[in-house]
Every structure is written in C-alpha cells, then in structure tokens.
Amino acid sequence: MAVSAGDHWRDTVRKPGHALAAMLACLQLALVAGFDGWAGRMLLTAHLGAFLLWQPMVSANRRLDVMPLVLLLAGLVAFQWALGWVSLSVWLCMLAGLVVAQAASRSARRDRLPDLLGFGYLVLVLLAWVVPLGVPLDPDVRRLLARLARDSGYVVVVLVALAALTKRRQRAGALPDFAAAATAMLAVGVIVLTALAFMFLTGASYERALLQSVGSVAVVLLMLGWLWNPRGGYSGVALLLSRRALAGSLPLEEWLGEVSEEARNAPSATAFLAAAASRMLELPGVTGVAWQAEPGLDGSVGRLGRHTNRIAHGDLVVTIGTRGTADAVTLWRWDLMVNILAEFLVSRRQAADLAEIGYLRAIHETGARLTHDVKNLLQSFEAILYAAESGFARDPEGTQALIQRQLPTLAARLRLTLDKLRQPGPDASESIMLPDWWARLQARLHDVACVGSPDPMLSVPAGLFDRFVDNCVQNARDKADSRGRPTIAVHLCGEGRGFALEVRDDGMAVPSERATRLMREPVASDAGLGVGLMQLSREAALLGWRVRLAENRDGGVCFRLDRPQAGDTTR
C-alpha cells in the first residue's frame, strides 16, 4: 500500500528525536522574538504543540476526546495569560526533568545524545536567559548572558536535530524513568533557588551567586552519591533502602534467617507453617494469617478480618488479613514470602520422601543379603542330604562323621543369620583363626578344590569369608552349560597384611557391561536377585576388606577378597 506524502511527514514529525528538535527550535525562536509580542506567543504555542507530539506519557497516535481537548485548550489559555519569568522557569524545570526521564530509558549512549543535548540547552536557557529577567542585574551582564544563551542555543538546536537524524531506531516499550525526572527537576530548581538566596541574603551579583549555588549543589550531590554507594566494602544508603523496599519494616534477610531456622527445627510441616505464619503476623498491618497446603495440613493465627489477600504458590495457599487495603508493593513482598515458604515446604517433603526411600532401601538390602545367606545355607543342607542318601549305603561311619561335622557349622551360620535379622548390620564381632575357618571350609566343600596353607597367626571375619566363598562358588556353578560345570578352586594367597582369598573358575567370562557394574549397583541376574556381590562389597568395605574382580576372561575368572593397600582405590 502506498504511503501518502502527508502520512510520511506526520510519521516523521512524530518521531521522538524530531519532535524534540522541533520543540527546542520553537522555544529558541520564541525567546528570540520575545514574549511581549504576538510572534513570540505564537511560537511558544507551537512549542507546546511540539511538546504534545514529543511527551513520553501518552502515545502521539492516540486520538483526543472532547473533554481532554477542552482541558488542553483551557490550560493553553491559562499558560498564555500567566506567562512570565516565574511560570516559564517552572515550565523549563519540568521540561528538563522529562528530557532526563527519556534519556534514562535508553540504553545506548548514541540514543541518549539528543536528550542530553536538549537537557543542557534547557538548563542554559533557564539560568542565562529566563531567570535574569526577574532579578536585579546589570544591563550589560543581562545582555551578555542573553547573547550567550541565544548564540549557544542555535548551535545546540542544530546539534539536536543532527543527532536525531543519525539516531538509530528506538525499540518500542521503553518507559521513561520518572525517578530520574524528579531528581533532575529538583536539582535544577535547587540551583535556581539557592542562587537567588545567595543573591538576596549576601548581596552578591547574580553570576557570583549562580557559581556559588552550582558549587554548593555539586558538593552536596557528591556527598550524597558517596553515601549512596561508598567504596571500600561498606554498605551504603542504596543497600539499606533496597532492603527496606523489599521487606518493609522487617528486613528480608532477618525474616529468611528466622524461617530457615524454623525449617530446620520444626518437627513437622504443620509446626513449620504455624511458626512461619506467626512470623508474618509481626508484619505491619497484618491481623491474621491462614494457610492450607494439602488435606489435613491447614491452620490459622490471628484474625483475618474484612480485608484479605489470597496468595497461592504450588500446593500452598496463604490468606493474609490486613487492617486496610494493601498496596501493590506490599502484595508483591508477601507473594515473595509465600513463594519462599512454598519452596521450604517442598524441600521438607522431598527430605521426608528421601528418608522413606532410604528406609525402604535398607529393608530391601537387608532382605536381599539375608536371602543370599539363607540360599547358601539351603544349598549346604541339600549337599548334606545328598551325601546322607548316597553315602550311608557305601560308608555309614564316614557319612555319619561328615554329618556330625557339618551340622554344628550350619547351625552356627543359621544362628548368625537370625541375629542379623533381629539387628541388621555387619557381623564384625565374630572372628576366628584362619586355620580353623579353612578346615571348616574344606570339610563342607566337596567338589571345590581348596589350595593354600593358612597363616596360624591370622584371624578373619568368618561370616564375611563364608558369604564371599558361597556367593562366588554359586555364581560359578550357575555358569553350567552343555560342557558341564566349570572347575572351581579356592586359593589362599600371600601372608600378613597382604593376605588374600580368591575363588577361581574356568568358565565363561563375565560380560563387560556387567563387569563394570559389579560391586557398585544391582546387576540383572537369571539365577538370583543380582545384589549379592554389591551387598558383599559394602559389608567388606565396612570391615576394612575389599571385593573385586581380579581376572575376567574365558577360562579364567577370579574374584578376590583382600585388604586394600594405602593409596589403592581399585574396586
């Protein structure tokens, strides 16, 4: 769609930089023409029209209704009727503040340049042209200041226009910083009033009083800037005001510390929410607090009253009663507090869930370990029964002697398993001499070779060693295939601190994907729960021993139980 020349001109004029240049140009020409004649007043009216296109409060594309238009015309007539150096000075102060507000809303220095030049021009016109019209001043000095403002004004207006033409396109949505506008307007007003005070109280000339005023205000602003953000690691007024703005009369960090303490010490979620609500009851204007997190987890403190504010975060819903209507900043602050309470509540639930998971895991691990022990005992009983059924016919006395030797050992192992069932934990207290344990092992293992000579000075944890041998032997037997069962042997290696117990077989190697997970996590197994070696490794670590897969190849698989050497982290 083609754009007409009139629409293009209107869009160009409505751009903030172009409207600012037009506004300042009209003001410059109005000051040059003077306010007494009709030309100056008409140019001042054009200046106000350009201001309406430039002003940052209302969009320039908005259509005016009848009533706002009538009020606008009435304001224009009143301004023209009361036109003088006082009203013009107030207008220039306000205009300078709005220009600073626009400059503060822009991020790039290049985009701020037209506004900064405009602010400098307005301050120059105010101090060197408008204010001298109302104070007793030497005519030559007044003419000199007016000429300075006039000639400098032409240059600045041209620079503003050029900067507006070369300025990049400003993104929409940038809101003016009215705090910066108020600060700039107050600073310019203080400079003018302080100059007038110095002039009338001390009898100094205007130019001298103006220099004293600028110097005094500069020193005060410098001190305020240092107090706002001092160097050397000390907190300034900015930090104090930020804390109070965030938490009202109760500093946020204090409230967070109190709530954190309650979260650590409260025995339940109900007690925690009650304590946190009591803390919120201390806030100014709060008369009562009610909460509900889940069915059965609710309560209240104080009295809600007629004015209530409902804030919800996740499952937590908090209703805060106040003496009057709460403002937006207070509601935002309360919303932040409720959000923090909801996060604390979620963390407590997660901690409870983790404790329950840990409890169930301990039960599972204990049951899995005892299941392996019972399975090994059952295998030993089956071996004795097989020996009894087949051996009494051939060698009654030998079979009876074998049963008499094995039954006390099996009874002791069964008693140890029952003791662990009553009080789960490693049986570190039962240690026997290595020769006695080795003889007992040789007596109960018939199809397993036992190789090595035990050190008569060593004592070992019998339960750990029995479970290691039984587990490894059973895993080796489970490898039986079409070639039959693999040959299994138990070896005693080394002596003293370097003593080790090994279980070897000539079966298939453990698959590599399983070998890397053995002793670290449960491993899927076709013949068991897949947690025997993991439980065994953990129990061995508690007793100062180590279980590891020392060799893994087809025809040579070796599991080793030994004491880890200093600096050795191999598992």
Secondary structure, 3 states (H helix, E strand, C coil): CCCCHHHHHHHHHHCHHHHHHHHHHHHHHHHHHCCCCHHHHHHHHHHHHHHHHHCCCCCCCCCCCHHHHHHHHHHHHHHHHCCCHHHHHHHHHHHHHHHHHHHHCCCCHHHHHHHHHHHHHHHHHHHHHHHHHHCCCCHHHHHHHHHHHHHHHHHHHHHHHHHHHHCCCCCCCCCCCHHHHHHHHHHHHHHHHHHHHHHHHHCCCHHHHHHHHHHHHHHHHHHHHHHHCCCCCCCCHHHHHHHHHHHCCCCHHHHHHHHHHHHHHCCCHHHHHHHHHHHHCCCCCEEEEEEEEECCEEEEEECCCCEEEEEEECCEEEEEEECCCCCHHHHHHHHHHHHHHHHHHHHHHHHHHHHHHHHHHHHHHHHHHHHHHHHHHHHHHHHHHHHHHHHCCCCHHHHHHHHHHHHHHHHHHHHHHHHHHHCCCCCCCCEEEHHHHHHHHHHHCCCCEEECCCCCCCEEEHHHHHHHHHHHHHHHHCCCECCECCCEEEEEECCHHHCEEEEEECCCCCCHHHHCCCCCCCCCCCCCCCCHHHHHHHHHHHCCCEEEEEEEECCEEEEEEECCCCCCCCC
